[in-house]
């Protein structure tokens, strides 16, 4: 995967979008129910409960690990969580 950043956003109307920075193409939406779950779970795992915040999430995978920069933002337009892959 060559993505540097993946964003999952949800509008006030409930529309969910998934975007990857390495291309200008929108990825398929997981739908409102799964999108809500992804955003809620990421906020809970990173303790980002404020309207705006960022942190590092260390994710262990088999014998290795990866650090993800997680940014969360909530405003009158909706909610957005962005994952950025560190180099």
N, C-alpha and C positions, 0 to 999 in steps of 0.2 A: 504494500500500500504506500503510495507516494503522497498521501494527504498530509498537509501541514496543520490544517485546522478543519474541524467539523462543527457546524452550528445546528442546534435544534431549537426552533422557535415556535411559539404558540400565540396566536392572536387572541384578543378578547372574544372573538366570535367562535373560537375553538379550532381554527385551521392550523394545522401543524406542517412545518416545512423543515427539511433537512438539507443543508448546503455544505459542500466541501470546497475549501479554498483552492486546491490544486487545479480545479477546473471551474468553468463558469456555468456548468450544468447543475440544475437542481436534482437532487437525488429523490427517489420515491418516498412519499410521506408514509410513516408508519400508521397514520390515522390518529384521531383525537385521543382515544383510550390509551394506546401504547405511548403516544407522545407525552401525555400527562404523566404516565408512570415513569418514563425515562427522566423527565425534568424533576419530578418529585424525588425519585431515587438518587439522582446525582446531587441534588441539594441536601438530602439527608446524609449521604456518604461523606460529603465535604463540609457539612455544618454551615452552609451558606444560606442562612435564613433571612438575611436582610434583603432589601430591594436591589442592592448592588454589591457585588463582592467578587473576590478572586482568591484562588489558592492552588496548591500543587496536590495532585492525587497520584500516589505511588501505587501502581497496579502490577501485582505479581502474576506472571504467566509462566507456567511450568518452571524451568530452572532459571528464568530471567525475570526482569521487571522493566517497566516503562513508566516514566514520569509524564503526566499530562497536566498542562496548565488549564485550570477550569475557571471560567468567568461566568457569572450569573447576573442577569439584569431583569428587573420587573418594573414596568411603568404602565401608563394609561393605554398604551398600544398593545400590551401583552407581556410575554415572558420569553427570555432567550437564555440558553445555556450553550457556551462555546467550549469545545475541547481543542487544545492546541498541542500538537506533538512536539516535544522538546528534541533538540538535535544532540 
